[in-house]
Amino acid sequence: MQLHDLQDLYIDQLRDLYSAENQLVKALPKMVKAASNEQLSESFEQHLEQTRGHVDRLKQVFDKLGKKPTGKVCKAMQGLIEEAKETMEEDADPEVMDAGLIAAAQRVEHYEIAGYGTVRSFAKLLGDTAAARLLQQTLDEEGETDKKLSRLAETTINVEAARPA
């Protein structure tokens, strides 16, 4: 795809996020299974449902633009998911594994927050207020997920992982 203007870049970035979200839909069930802490497992399950909603919102944006969401592979998300897989393959105590899963999940959240902040700004600048609202809704959810994971890590999981074996 040639990028001639901000509209082209906007569509390219949306396709990247669409790929990222779809990769995450496939990866989250594995993280649910790998988590030993019930709250963490539930958080991953809830985020899986949210992520499906993010895919649907992106489809709405693409429908309005009259463009297809496919055609790009998010290599950054591939790498983040690969790192999460490596963590899940480690021989770790359950509490330490959970701390590692949170670390991996927060890297994903921060990537998504950056991506959605960017496309939301592009949508506003391009006068696409409906898309900007949808993208802001997803951005808010990604931020809340990140905060939730931080609270869980700081109050329970990291504390348990820090205890001597």
ZAMI-112457 format. One record per residue (C-alpha): residue in three letters; y negated, z negated, x; residue number from 1. Coordinates in steps of 0.2 Angstrom, whole numbers, plus 5000, padded with zeros to 4 digits. Each point is the difference from the previous one (the first is absolute). Layout:
! residues N
+-----+------+------+------+-----+
|  aa |   c2 |   c3 |   c1 |   i |
+-----+------+------+------+-----+
| Ala |    Y |    Z |    X | NUM |
...
+-----+------+------+------+-----+
This chain:
! residues 165
+-----+------+------+------+-----+
|  aa |   c2 |   c3 |   c1 |   i |
+-----+------+------+------+-----+
| Met | 5000 | 5000 | 5000 |   1 |
| Gln | 4983 | 5005 | 5007 |   2 |
| Leu | 4987 | 4986 | 4998 |   3 |
| His | 4983 | 5009 | 4996 |   4 |
| Asp | 4991 | 4986 | 4991 |   5 |
| Leu | 5002 | 4982 | 4994 |   6 |
| Gln | 5009 | 5006 | 4985 |   7 |
| Asp | 5014 | 5007 | 5011 |   8 |
| Leu | 5001 | 4984 | 5010 |   9 |
| Tyr | 5000 | 4990 | 4984 |  10 |
| Ile | 5015 | 5010 | 4994 |  11 |
| Asp | 5009 | 4999 | 5017 |  12 |
| Gln | 4997 | 4981 | 5000 |  13 |
| Leu | 5006 | 4998 | 4983 |  14 |
| Arg | 5016 | 5009 | 5004 |  15 |
| Asp | 5003 | 4989 | 5015 |  16 |
| Leu | 4999 | 4985 | 4989 |  17 |
| Tyr | 5011 | 5008 | 4987 |  18 |
| Ser | 5013 | 5002 | 5014 |  19 |
| Ala | 4998 | 4982 | 5006 |  20 |
| Glu | 5002 | 4993 | 4983 |  21 |
| Asn | 5016 | 5010 | 4996 |  22 |
| Gln | 5007 | 4994 | 5017 |  23 |
| Leu | 4996 | 4982 | 4996 |  24 |
| Val | 5009 | 5002 | 4983 |  25 |
| Lys | 5016 | 5004 | 5010 |  26 |
| Ala | 4997 | 4986 | 5013 |  27 |
| Leu | 4995 | 4985 | 4989 |  28 |
| Pro | 5017 | 4998 | 4992 |  29 |
| Lys | 5008 | 4997 | 5018 |  30 |
| Met | 4986 | 4987 | 5004 |  31 |
| Val | 5004 | 4991 | 4983 |  32 |
| Lys | 5019 | 4999 | 5006 |  33 |
| Ala | 4995 | 4995 | 5018 |  34 |
| Ala | 4989 | 4985 | 4994 |  35 |
| Ser | 5008 | 4983 | 4998 |  36 |
| Asn | 4985 | 4991 | 4993 |  37 |
| Glu | 5000 | 5002 | 4981 |  38 |
| Gln | 4981 | 5001 | 4999 |  39 |
| Leu | 5000 | 5014 | 5013 |  40 |
| Ser | 5013 | 5010 | 4992 |  41 |
| Glu | 4991 | 4998 | 4983 |  42 |
| Ser | 4984 | 5006 | 5009 |  43 |
| Phe | 5008 | 5015 | 5006 |  44 |
| Glu | 5008 | 5004 | 4983 |  45 |
| Gln | 4983 | 4998 | 4992 |  46 |
| His | 4992 | 5011 | 5013 |  47 |
| Leu | 5013 | 5013 | 4997 |  48 |
| Glu | 4995 | 5001 | 4982 |  49 |
| Gln | 4982 | 5001 | 5005 |  50 |
| Thr | 5003 | 5014 | 5013 |  51 |
| Arg | 5008 | 5010 | 4986 |  52 |
| Gly | 4984 | 4998 | 4990 |  53 |
| His | 4990 | 5006 | 5016 |  54 |
| Val | 5011 | 5016 | 5000 |  55 |
| Asp | 4996 | 5002 | 4982 |  56 |
| Arg | 4981 | 4998 | 5003 |  57 |
| Leu | 5000 | 5012 | 5014 |  58 |
| Lys | 5009 | 5013 | 4989 |  59 |
| Gln | 4986 | 4997 | 4987 |  60 |
| Val | 4987 | 5004 | 5014 |  61 |
| Phe | 5009 | 5016 | 5005 |  62 |
| Asp | 5002 | 5006 | 4982 |  63 |
| Lys | 4981 | 4998 | 4997 |  64 |
| Leu | 4998 | 5010 | 5017 |  65 |
| Gly | 5012 | 5013 | 4994 |  66 |
| Lys | 5009 | 4998 | 5017 |  67 |
| Lys | 5018 | 4995 | 5005 |  68 |
| Pro | 5003 | 4983 | 5008 |  69 |
| Thr | 5013 | 5007 | 5012 |  70 |
| Gly | 5000 | 5009 | 5016 |  71 |
| Lys | 4996 | 4987 | 5012 |  72 |
| Val | 5011 | 4986 | 5009 |  73 |
| Cys | 4991 | 4984 | 5005 |  74 |
| Lys | 5006 | 4997 | 5017 |  75 |
| Ala | 4991 | 4984 | 5002 |  76 |
| Met | 5010 | 4993 | 4985 |  77 |
| Gln | 5016 | 5007 | 5008 |  78 |
| Gly | 4996 | 4990 | 5016 |  79 |
| Leu | 4996 | 4984 | 4990 |  80 |
| Ile | 5016 | 5001 | 4990 |  81 |
| Glu | 5010 | 5004 | 5016 |  82 |
| Glu | 4993 | 4984 | 5008 |  83 |
| Ala | 5005 | 4990 | 4984 |  84 |
| Lys | 5017 | 5007 | 5002 |  85 |
| Glu | 5001 | 4994 | 5018 |  86 |
| Thr | 4995 | 4983 | 4995 |  87 |
| Met | 5013 | 5000 | 4986 |  88 |
| Glu | 5014 | 5004 | 5013 |  89 |
| Glu | 4996 | 4986 | 5011 |  90 |
| Asp | 5011 | 4985 | 5001 |  91 |
| Ala | 4988 | 4987 | 4994 |  92 |
| Asp | 5000 | 4983 | 4991 |  93 |
| Pro | 4996 | 5003 | 4981 |  94 |
| Glu | 4983 | 4992 | 5002 |  95 |
| Val | 4995 | 5010 | 5015 |  96 |
| Met | 5006 | 5016 | 4991 |  97 |
| Asp | 4989 | 4996 | 4986 |  98 |
| Ala | 4985 | 4997 | 5011 |  99 |
| Gly | 5004 | 5017 | 5008 | 100 |
| Leu | 5001 | 5009 | 4983 | 101 |
| Ile | 4983 | 4993 | 4995 | 102 |
| Ala | 4993 | 5006 | 5017 | 103 |
| Ala | 5007 | 5018 | 4996 | 104 |
| Ala | 4994 | 4999 | 4982 | 105 |
| Gln | 4983 | 4995 | 5005 | 106 |
| Arg | 4998 | 5015 | 5013 | 107 |
| Val | 5005 | 5011 | 4985 | 108 |
| Glu | 4987 | 4992 | 4989 | 109 |
| His | 4986 | 5001 | 5013 | 110 |
| Tyr | 5004 | 5019 | 5002 | 111 |
| Glu | 4999 | 5003 | 4981 | 112 |
| Ile | 4984 | 4990 | 4998 | 113 |
| Ala | 4992 | 5011 | 5014 | 114 |
| Gly | 5007 | 5016 | 4991 | 115 |
| Tyr | 4994 | 4995 | 4983 | 116 |
| Gly | 4983 | 4994 | 5005 | 117 |
| Thr | 4997 | 5017 | 5008 | 118 |
| Val | 5006 | 5010 | 4985 | 119 |
| Arg | 4990 | 4989 | 4988 | 120 |
| Ser | 4985 | 5003 | 5010 | 121 |
| Phe | 5003 | 5019 | 5001 | 122 |
| Ala | 5003 | 5000 | 4981 | 123 |
| Lys | 4983 | 4991 | 4997 | 124 |
| Leu | 4991 | 5012 | 5012 | 125 |
| Leu | 5007 | 5015 | 4991 | 126 |
| Gly | 4995 | 4993 | 4983 | 127 |
| Asp | 5018 | 4997 | 4994 | 128 |
| Thr | 4997 | 4983 | 4992 | 129 |
| Ala | 5016 | 5000 | 4990 | 130 |
| Ala | 5010 | 5002 | 5016 | 131 |
| Ala | 4989 | 4988 | 5009 | 132 |
| Arg | 5005 | 4987 | 4986 | 133 |
| Leu | 5018 | 5003 | 5002 | 134 |
| Leu | 5000 | 4999 | 5019 | 135 |
| Gln | 4990 | 4984 | 4999 | 136 |
| Gln | 5013 | 4993 | 4989 | 137 |
| Thr | 5013 | 5004 | 5012 | 138 |
| Leu | 4990 | 4994 | 5015 | 139 |
| Asp | 4997 | 4983 | 4990 | 140 |
| Glu | 5019 | 4998 | 4998 | 141 |
| Glu | 5004 | 5004 | 5018 | 142 |
| Gly | 4987 | 4987 | 5005 | 143 |
| Glu | 5008 | 4987 | 4988 | 144 |
| Thr | 5017 | 5003 | 5007 | 145 |
| Asp | 4994 | 4998 | 5018 | 146 |
| Lys | 4992 | 4983 | 4995 | 147 |
| Lys | 5016 | 4995 | 4991 | 148 |
| Leu | 5010 | 5003 | 5015 | 149 |
| Ser | 4988 | 4991 | 5011 | 150 |
| Arg | 5001 | 4985 | 4989 | 151 |
| Leu | 5019 | 5000 | 5000 | 152 |
| Ala | 5001 | 5002 | 5018 | 153 |
| Glu | 4987 | 4986 | 5004 | 154 |
| Thr | 5006 | 4987 | 4988 | 155 |
| Thr | 5019 | 5003 | 5001 | 156 |
| Ile | 5009 | 5013 | 5009 | 157 |
| Asn | 4991 | 5000 | 5017 | 158 |
| Val | 5000 | 4981 | 4999 | 159 |
| Glu | 5019 | 5000 | 4998 | 160 |
| Ala | 5002 | 5013 | 5014 | 161 |
| Ala | 4991 | 4989 | 5012 | 162 |
| Arg | 5012 | 4986 | 4998 | 163 |
| Pro | 5012 | 4998 | 5015 | 164 |
| Ala | 5017 | 5006 | 4996 | 165 |
+-----+------+------+------+-----+
